[in-house]
């Protein structure tokens, strides 16, 4: 299974790149001409798109793009939003951004956030005379948050986002049958500035991200989907990667994108199919699957797995009536939330590889007692419980296995 950083469209980086935009470069001049002629943002021209992320036809997440007009200092600007959720092999990344674009799509100000493996990154930025000032706070899974302020060199007309590209393409002549372009857009790497601190794992410096996007209009071609008739094709090139955009020729609305083999592509929401489940995500038809569901949930801080691993009514009954560790006046939902929160708080947020090794050794050294065909008691060795011996009680309910009691 691919790791999450490998499939990201963006490149990670360690430093900030200098923008080198030749004044006489015709590709930038061509783009500026289009940008200067774009109409003022208006409510009727709002943009909205919801899609599924796929890798070689397999579901890998979701995206939402939006833009609506708003007034800022007496000027009409675009309020753009971007929400990207990537889920590959249990390594989830959630990126969100909200930012303002001028009529010509120059980036003004905004915020962004990223959550990945327990690390949370928040960013606030604004255009200043010397570039873009960015305030970034990184909150690791454990330890104190760290905040830094960066002043990043960027041309006055630097832009950002899939939204900006789609708004720009509204001003490009779609009737051209032959290739046209490139149009070069100076690019502010907001995605990388936000996600890099959450994805880096001490491997040293990574290449600086490209600071330009080149757009090539490829004319109209028959769509791969008969109901769509024709697509207007545009290739977006950033660094060594090219993404093909397929748009409606009449409205210029985005239909889908193609990133190439092994890379992220976007299809309309609902066309991405069912997400391929990892083994621990499947219904637990054996006691080992139930234990592994909890193990992956606890060690990797995956809330949904922890919630699914337990038969909460049974555990609630035991803790209120036998162990008497929980006030019966408090409902089962509060009990569940408290236990899940405690597991997440105590989680070491291990990598998948480390979790697999640990759980394999835990199962290999523990003692299993099958009390009945529908109940099992598994005593784990203390070496794999941080020096604490834990015993897990599991049972079968309506054909599936669950944990219902843990002895410390």
DONUVEX-899223 format. One record per residue (C-alpha): x, y, z; residue in one letter. Coordinates in steps of 0.1 Angstrom, whole numbers, always signed. Each point is the difference from the previous one (the first is absolute). Example, Ala and Ser with C-alpha at 12.3 -4.5 7.8 and 13.67 -1.06 7.14 Angstrom:
BEGIN
> x_y_z_residuo
> +123_-45_+78_a
> +14_+34_-7_s
END
This chain:
BEGIN
> x_y_z_residuo
> +0_+0_+0_x
> +14_+34_-9_x
> +8_+24_+28_x
> -19_+33_+0_x
> +29_+23_-10_x
> +8_-20_-31_x
> -35_+6_-15_x
> -3_+37_+8_x
> +0_+22_-31_x
> +20_+26_+19_x
> +37_-2_+8_x
> +13_+4_+35_x
> +26_+26_+7_x
> +23_+13_+27_x
> +7_+36_-10_x
> -17_+27_-20_x
> +7_+4_-37_x
> +8_+33_-17_x
> -23_+10_-28_x
> +18_+6_-32_x
> -25_+14_-25_x
> +16_+17_-30_x
> -18_+32_-8_x
> +1_-7_-37_x
> -12_-37_+3_x
> -29_-3_-25_x
> -17_-27_+21_x
> -5_+23_+30_x
> -10_+29_-23_x
> -26_-22_-17_x
> -15_-9_+34_x
> +0_+36_+12_x
> -19_+10_-31_x
> -27_-26_+8_x
> +0_+9_+37_x
> -4_+37_-7_x
> -32_-7_-21_x
> -17_-22_+26_x
> -34_+14_+12_x
> -5_+12_+35_x
> -11_-27_+25_x
> -38_-3_+1_x
> -25_-22_+18_x
> -12_-14_-34_x
> +35_-12_-9_x
> +6_-20_+32_x
> +19_-33_-3_x
> -7_-33_+17_x
> +14_-36_-5_x
> -2_-32_+20_x
> +21_-30_-10_x
> +15_-33_+11_x
> +38_-6_-1_x
> +11_-32_-17_x
> +33_-17_-6_x
> -2_-24_-30_x
> -38_-1_+5_x
> +2_-8_+37_x
> -17_+25_+24_x
> +26_+21_+19_x
> -19_+29_+14_x
> -22_+30_-8_x
> +4_+36_-11_x
> -22_+31_+1_x
> +7_+32_-18_x
> -20_+32_+2_x
> +1_+38_-7_x
> -25_+27_+6_x
> +1_+38_-3_x
> +4_+22_+30_x
> +8_+36_+7_x
> +33_+8_+17_x
> +9_+37_+6_x
> -25_+11_-26_x
> +15_-24_-26_x
> -16_-32_-14_x
> +23_-30_+6_x
> -3_-38_-1_x
> -4_-18_+32_x
> +15_-34_-9_x
> -2_-32_+20_x
> +17_-33_-4_x
> -5_-33_+20_x
> +21_-30_-8_x
> -2_-33_+19_x
> +25_-27_-11_x
> -3_-35_+14_x
> +26_-26_-12_x
> +8_-31_+20_x
> -14_+15_+32_x
> +23_+30_-2_x
> -25_+28_+0_x
> +7_+37_-9_x
> -25_+28_+2_x
> +9_+33_-15_x
> -24_+30_+1_x
> +6_+36_-13_x
> -20_+32_-3_x
> +15_+29_-18_x
> -7_+32_-19_x
> +8_+6_-37_x
> -1_+34_-17_x
> -19_+5_-33_x
> +32_-10_-18_x
> +5_-30_+23_x
> +29_+14_+20_x
> +1_-17_+34_x
> -8_+25_+28_x
> -4_-18_+34_x
> -15_-30_+16_x
> +6_-30_+22_x
> +6_-38_-3_x
> +3_-30_+21_x
> +13_-36_-2_x
> -6_-30_+22_x
> +21_-32_-4_x
> +9_-28_+24_x
> -7_+21_+31_x
> +19_+31_-12_x
> -21_+32_-6_x
> +13_+29_-20_x
> -17_+34_-2_x
> +11_+28_-23_x
> -11_+37_-4_x
> +14_+21_-27_x
> -4_+35_-16_x
> +16_+19_-29_x
> +25_+26_+11_x
> +23_+24_-19_x
> +30_-24_+1_x
> -19_-32_-8_x
> -24_-22_+20_x
> +2_-1_+38_x
> -9_-34_+13_x
> -6_-10_+37_x
> +1_-37_+5_x
> -7_-21_+31_x
> +9_-36_+3_x
> -16_-21_+27_x
> +17_-35_+2_x
> -18_-31_+15_x
> +20_+6_+32_x
> +18_+30_+14_x
> -4_+37_-4_x
> -12_+19_-31_x
> +25_+21_-20_x
> -8_+32_-19_x
> +22_+16_-26_x
> -4_+31_-23_x
> +13_-1_-35_x
> +3_+27_-26_x
> -1_-18_-34_x
> +10_+16_-32_x
> -28_+0_-26_x
> -10_+22_-30_x
> -29_+24_+6_x
> -21_-21_-23_x
> +8_-34_+14_x
> -31_-22_+4_x
> -9_-33_+14_x
> -25_-29_-3_x
> -21_-21_-23_x
> -26_+27_+4_x
> +23_+26_-14_x
> +8_-22_-30_x
> -37_-6_-8_x
> -8_+37_+3_x
> +29_+9_-22_x
> -11_-25_-27_x
> -33_+18_-2_x
> +19_+27_-18_x
> +18_-23_-25_x
> -14_-5_-35_x
> -15_-35_+0_x
> -7_+0_-37_x
> +36_-5_-9_x
> +3_-33_-18_x
> +38_-1_+1_x
> +24_+2_+30_x
> +2_+33_+17_x
> +23_+11_+28_x
> +17_-3_+23_x
> -15_+26_+23_x
> +23_+3_+30_x
> -14_+8_+34_x
> +24_+9_+28_x
> -9_-23_+28_x
> +1_+3_+38_x
> +5_-35_+15_x
> -26_+2_+28_x
> -7_-37_+0_x
> +36_-9_+6_x
> +5_+27_+26_x
> -29_-15_+19_x
> +5_-38_-5_x
> +38_-3_+1_x
> +4_+3_+38_x
> -25_-28_+4_x
> +15_-23_-26_x
> +37_+4_+6_x
> +16_-28_+21_x
> +35_+12_+4_x
> +12_-10_-35_x
> +18_+33_-5_x
> -6_+26_-26_x
> -24_-5_-28_x
> -1_+19_-33_x
> -15_+34_+0_x
> -35_-1_-17_x
> -5_+14_-35_x
> -11_+37_+1_x
> -19_+0_-33_x
> -28_-19_-16_x
> -1_-2_-38_x
> -33_-5_-18_x
> -4_-14_-35_x
> -34_+2_-17_x
> -3_-32_-21_x
> -33_+7_-18_x
> -32_-21_+1_x
> +1_-38_-3_x
> -27_-27_+3_x
> -6_-8_+36_x
> +8_-34_+15_x
> -35_+1_+13_x
> -26_+0_-28_x
> -26_+20_+19_x
> +24_+29_+3_x
> +5_+4_-38_x
> +32_+19_-2_x
> +25_+11_+26_x
> +21_+31_-1_x
> +35_-11_+9_x
> +26_+20_+19_x
> +33_-13_+13_x
> +13_+15_+32_x
> +38_-4_+4_x
> +18_+6_+33_x
> +36_-11_+2_x
> +3_-35_-14_x
> -37_-9_+4_x
> -29_+7_-24_x
> -36_-3_+9_x
> -26_-1_-28_x
> -32_+20_+7_x
> -32_-10_-18_x
> -26_+27_-1_x
> -34_+7_-14_x
> +6_+19_-33_x
> -31_+22_+6_x
> +2_+9_+36_x
> +37_-7_+6_x
> -10_-19_+32_x
> +24_-26_+12_x
> -11_-36_-8_x
> +31_-20_+11_x
> +38_+0_+1_x
> +25_-26_-10_x
> +33_-2_+19_x
> +14_-31_-17_x
> +9_-35_+12_x
> +5_-3_+38_x
> -9_+36_+6_x
> -31_+18_+13_x
> -28_+7_-25_x
> -34_+16_+7_x
> -34_-13_-12_x
> -35_+14_+8_x
> -12_-8_+35_x
> -15_-35_+1_x
> +20_-13_-29_x
> +31_-10_+20_x
> -16_-32_+11_x
> +3_-17_+34_x
> +31_+6_+19_x
> +22_-32_+1_x
> +1_-10_+36_x
> +31_-11_+18_x
> -2_-33_+19_x
> -6_+17_+33_x
> -28_+21_-14_x
> -21_-30_-11_x
> -27_-15_+23_x
> +17_-21_+26_x
> -11_-36_-7_x
> +27_-15_+24_x
> +12_+10_+34_x
> +34_+8_-14_x
> -15_+25_-25_x
> -18_+17_+29_x
> +32_+3_+20_x
> +19_+13_-30_x
> -27_+25_-7_x
> +6_+14_+35_x
> +37_-3_-3_x
> +3_+20_-32_x
> -25_+25_+14_x
> +19_+5_+32_x
> +36_+0_-12_x
> -7_+21_-31_x
> -26_+23_+17_x
> -28_-10_-24_x
> -32_+10_+17_x
> -24_-19_-22_x
> +18_-33_+6_x
> -1_+4_+37_x
> -37_+8_-1_x
> -7_-31_-21_x
> +21_-24_+20_x
> -21_+0_+32_x
> -35_-12_+8_x
> -8_+31_+20_x
> -32_-11_+17_x
> +17_-31_+14_x
> +30_+19_+11_x
> -22_+27_+16_x
> -19_-27_+19_x
> +31_-15_+13_x
> +16_+33_+11_x
> -31_+13_+17_x
> -13_-32_+16_x
> +31_-21_+7_x
> +31_+22_+0_x
> -20_+30_+11_x
> +25_+23_-17_x
> -26_+21_-17_x
> -30_+18_+14_x
> -32_-17_-13_x
> -17_+34_-1_x
> +22_+9_-29_x
> -12_-14_-33_x
> +18_-25_-22_x
> +9_+26_-26_x
> +19_+20_+26_x
> +17_-32_+11_x
> +10_-8_-36_x
> +13_+35_-6_x
> +21_+0_+32_x
> +16_-34_-8_x
> +7_+9_-37_x
> +16_+34_+11_x
> +22_-18_+26_x
> +13_-25_-26_x
> +7_+29_-25_x
> +18_+20_+27_x
> +22_-30_+10_x
> +7_-10_-36_x
> +37_+2_-11_x
> -13_+6_-36_x
> +24_-25_-14_x
> +6_-6_-37_x
> -19_-28_-17_x
> +32_-21_-4_x
> +8_+4_+37_x
> -36_-8_+10_x
> +0_-32_-21_x
> +33_-12_+16_x
> -13_+7_+35_x
> -34_-17_-5_x
> +16_-30_-16_x
> +23_-4_+30_x
> -29_+6_+24_x
> -21_-28_-16_x
> +30_-23_-2_x
> +9_+2_+37_x
> -34_+3_+16_x
> -22_-28_+15_x
> -34_-8_-15_x
> -28_-17_+19_x
> -32_-9_-19_x
> -26_-1_+27_x
> -29_-8_-24_x
> -3_+1_-38_x
> -11_+36_+3_x
> +23_+13_+28_x
> +37_+3_+1_x
> +24_+14_+26_x
> +34_+12_-13_x
> +28_+8_+26_x
> +27_+21_-16_x
> +36_-2_+12_x
> +11_+30_+21_x
> +29_+6_-23_x
> -25_+13_-25_x
> -21_+20_+24_x
> +27_+25_+12_x
> +8_-23_+29_x
> -37_-4_+9_x
> -18_-34_-6_x
> -33_+5_-17_x
> -28_-26_-5_x
> -25_+5_-28_x
> -35_-15_+1_x
> -17_-5_-34_x
> -33_-14_-10_x
> -21_-7_-31_x
> -32_+21_-4_x
> -23_-5_-30_x
> +28_-17_-20_x
> +28_+25_+7_x
> +27_+2_+27_x
> +6_+28_+24_x
> +20_+10_+31_x
> -23_+5_+30_x
> +24_+1_+29_x
> +37_+8_+6_x
> +18_-10_+33_x
> +31_+20_+10_x
END
